[in-house]
């Protein structure tokens, strides 16, 4: 293992120990590369040799973006406006 890999592992193991001490079941904690998962959900990762807790607002490891992140199709915003080709009856 390189010096950098050993440092990352040390940081992750310390964070794992803190989670165990706070009552998290140790069998639910998994290390993968530079990330730490709890119950298959990202808890955090080592970035620039610092442990960063995962932001819960982001989608959970999905390949598809959330529907709020997708732009509306061009035809949907036009539905609220009058169109010259579709006049409204008054």
N, C-alpha and C positions, 0 to 999 in steps of 0.2 A: 504494500500500500504506500502511496506517496505521502509526503508530509501533509499536503493539503487535504487528502482523503482522511487521514487520521484525525486532523483537526475538525473536519466536518462531522465525522463519526463521534468524536468526543462531545461536541456541542449537542448533537442529537441524543446521545445517551444521557447527558445531563438533563435535557428537557424531558426525556422519557421518565427518568427518575422523579423529577418534580411532579409529573402527571400521576405517577403511581402513588406518591406521597399525598396527593390531593384526593385520592380515592378512585382513580380510574383503574379498571381491571387491566392488569399488565398483559393479559392474553389478547386484548383488543387493540394494543399499540403495535404498529408495524413500522419499520424503517425501510425506506426504498430510495436508494441514491442519496439525495440531499433533502428528502422530504420525510415527514413524520405523519402517519395516518392513524386516526382513532376510529375504530369501527368502519374501516374502509373509506372514511371521509378525511380529506386533507386537513390537518391541524396546523401545519406550518412547514417552513423550509429554511434551510441555511442559505443565506444570500450574503455575499461578501463577508463570510465568516461571522455572521450574526444571525440568530434565530428570529425569523419573522413569522408571526402568527397569521394564518390564512384569514383573509377577509371573507366573512360569511355572506356578503352581498353578491359575490361572484357565483356563477353557475358552478355546480359540482361536477367537474371533470366530464362534461358532456361535449360532444363534437358539434352539436347544434346550438346556435346562439338562442337566447331567450327571445320570446316574441316581442318584447319591448325594445330589444336591440335592433330589430329588423325594420328597415324603412317601409312605409306604406307603399303599396303599388300606386302608380300614377293615376289610375282611374278612381281610386277611393276618395281623395280629397275633392275631386270635381263633383261628387254626388251632392254635396251640400250647396253648390252654386247652381244658378240657372245656366243652362246651356242654350245657345242660339238654335241648335238642332233639336232641342227638346223643350219647347216653351211650356211654361206652367199655365194651366187654365185658371182664369180669375173670374 
